[in-house]
């Protein structure tokens, strides 16, 4: 995790590459448009199968993916 005031539970970019759905399928995250939005696809489907959730798992820890405030994607470990 980084020390980021806007996203205090953010995981590193390398760890984002290990994000999976609840069944272990790897995901790829993108911005929906240049200025806003979030979209995810299954990594093994070459952009043809959208993942319709923002919940993902990294090392069996539940995380939330979302569009970052100034572009890009942020994945944060869910805190209870």
C-alpha positions as CSV (number, residue, x, y, z in Angstrom):
1,X,0.0,0.0,0.0
2,X,1.0,3.6,-0.5
3,X,0.7,6.7,1.7
4,X,-1.9,8.5,-0.4
5,X,-4.3,10.7,1.5
6,X,-7.0,10.5,-1.3
7,X,-6.8,6.6,-1.4
8,X,-5.3,5.5,1.9
9,X,-5.9,1.8,1.2
10,X,-4.6,1.8,-2.4
11,X,-2.6,-1.3,-3.6
12,X,0.4,-1.0,-5.9
13,X,0.1,-1.3,-9.7
14,X,2.0,-4.7,-9.6
15,X,-0.7,-6.1,-7.2
16,X,-3.5,-4.7,-9.5
17,X,-2.2,-7.1,-12.1
18,X,-3.0,-10.0,-9.8
19,X,-6.6,-9.0,-9.3
20,X,-9.2,-11.7,-9.9
21,X,-13.0,-12.1,-9.6
22,X,-14.5,-14.3,-6.9
23,X,-13.7,-17.4,-9.0
24,X,-10.0,-16.7,-9.7
25,X,-10.3,-15.3,-13.2
26,X,-7.9,-12.4,-13.8
27,X,-9.2,-9.0,-14.5
28,X,-8.0,-5.9,-16.5
29,X,-9.2,-2.4,-15.5
30,X,-9.7,0.6,-17.7
31,X,-11.2,4.1,-17.7
32,X,-14.5,4.1,-19.5
33,X,-13.8,7.5,-21.1
34,X,-10.9,9.9,-21.1
35,X,-12.4,11.9,-18.2
36,X,-14.4,9.5,-16.2
37,X,-15.7,6.0,-15.4
38,X,-14.5,2.5,-14.7
39,X,-14.8,-0.7,-16.7
40,X,-13.2,-4.1,-16.3
41,X,-12.8,-7.1,-18.5
42,X,-11.7,-10.7,-18.0
43,X,-8.0,-10.9,-18.9
44,X,-8.5,-14.2,-20.7
45,X,-11.3,-12.9,-23.0
46,X,-9.3,-10.3,-25.0
47,X,-11.7,-7.5,-24.2
48,X,-14.8,-9.4,-25.2
49,X,-16.2,-10.3,-21.8
50,X,-17.0,-7.4,-19.4
51,X,-16.8,-7.9,-15.7
52,X,-19.8,-6.2,-14.2
53,X,-18.6,-5.4,-10.7
54,X,-16.0,-3.3,-8.9
55,X,-15.3,-5.9,-6.3
56,X,-12.1,-7.9,-6.9
57,X,-9.7,-10.0,-4.9
58,X,-5.9,-9.7,-4.5
59,X,-4.2,-12.4,-2.5
60,X,-7.7,-13.5,-1.3
61,X,-8.3,-10.0,0.1
62,X,-11.4,-8.2,-1.0
63,X,-10.8,-5.0,-2.9
64,X,-12.8,-2.2,-4.6
65,X,-11.7,-0.9,-8.0
66,X,-12.8,2.5,-9.2
67,X,-11.8,5.4,-11.4
68,X,-9.3,7.7,-9.8
69,X,-10.1,11.3,-9.4
70,X,-7.7,12.6,-12.0
71,X,-7.7,9.6,-14.3
72,X,-6.5,6.1,-14.1
73,X,-7.8,3.2,-11.9
74,X,-7.4,2.8,-8.2
75,X,-7.8,-0.5,-6.4
76,X,-8.2,-0.3,-2.6
77,X,-8.3,-3.0,0.0
78,X,-11.8,-3.0,1.5
79,X,-11.6,-2.0,5.2
80,X,-14.4,-2.9,7.5
